[in-house]
Amino acid sequence: MLTISTIVLNGSPYIQQKLDAYQKLQIPWQWRIVEGVSSPRNCTRWCREVPPEWHKDYVSIDGTHEYLKNLQHKNVSVYWQNKPFDGKIEMVNKALEGVDCGVVMEQDADEFWTPEQMTRLYELMKDKLAGTVAQFHCNYYIGKKIVVSRSGLGSYPYEWYRAWKWGEGIHFISHEPPQLNHQTSRIPRGITEEFGLVFDHFAYSLPEQIKFKEQFYGYSGLFEQWEALQKTHGPVRLNRFFNHIQDRSVVDDAT
């Protein structure tokens, strides 16, 4: 079985768009969602407390909670609680409680894979040793721009481990970066890209996403920087606009 796990807070409008692709799958699948606020602890202790204006009773305020609460599907399970989670690590492990075999994918609310890609990935991973991990490239959107460089933002060495061959007793010991208590081998980006496994990621696409990141990650002035970037045309160095970017990432107009 393919188990897709998502942890989310304020994932609209993307969270509502994901189920359509899953329902087209011809392989056994399930979607496990954990919604809510995580405390800045463990592997995410460098983050800040989620400001109170971004949640109500520790769940989403943008329609995500209402959508998930009313989501009725035999392959979908949703969990939330009215208190913070002990870091994102608790959220990811909660999502996978009871899973002891198959292929696990982590998908953020703003990440999109086609049914064909998910099927191809499942076939690639299903017979691997438990603990095998796969890493990917993504099409990383920043509003009307897209990262076109294969180094720096969107392609850091520790990013986009998104699929694992699961097994009994396996769990995450870190979420950022993702790391299991038992890892046997790695399928690198060069291989997964050959299989067409490059996903779309809209993490910096909407104003509300940027305003939240400015507060949660402490990126001072990020929203104004993002707005200025949207007014450019053609390829530009991202570090000309985002103060927290120190590498040589390049973005260009998204088509």
ABEGO torsion letter per residue (X at the ends): XBBBBBBBBGAOAAAAAAAAAAAABABBBBBBBBBEBBBBBEAAAABBBBBAAABBGGBBAAGAAAAAAABBBAABBBBBBABBBBEAAAAAAAAABGBABEBBBBBBAABBBBAAAAAAAAAAAAABBBGBBBBBBBBBBBEABBBABABEBGABAABGBABBBBBBGBBBABAOBBBBABBABBBBAAAAAAAGBBBBBAAAABAAAAAAAAAAAGBBGAAAAAAAAAABBEBBBAAAABAABABABBBBBBX
